[in-house]
């Protein structure tokens, strides 16, 4: 399965990295973002493992939520398509 990260999500990830780096921990920022992106790509293996989001705005769009390291939520959708 292919994972596409939205521009908005990329901006959020960049903001987190800049914040951590700005606190004087550039190596920690790099490692954190690496773990986060690995997690996002692993979601593709078993997306059904995660529940539909509880937050009303996400639930209305049938978005799925996966918690990363207790404090971060990855919101995603699964799209199926067929290749002819």
Buried (B, 14 or more C-beta within 10 A) or exposed (E): EEEEBEEEBEEEBEEBBEEBBEEEEEEEBEEBBEEBEEBBEEBEEEBEEBEEBEEEEBEEEEBBBBEBEEEBEBBBEEEEEEEE
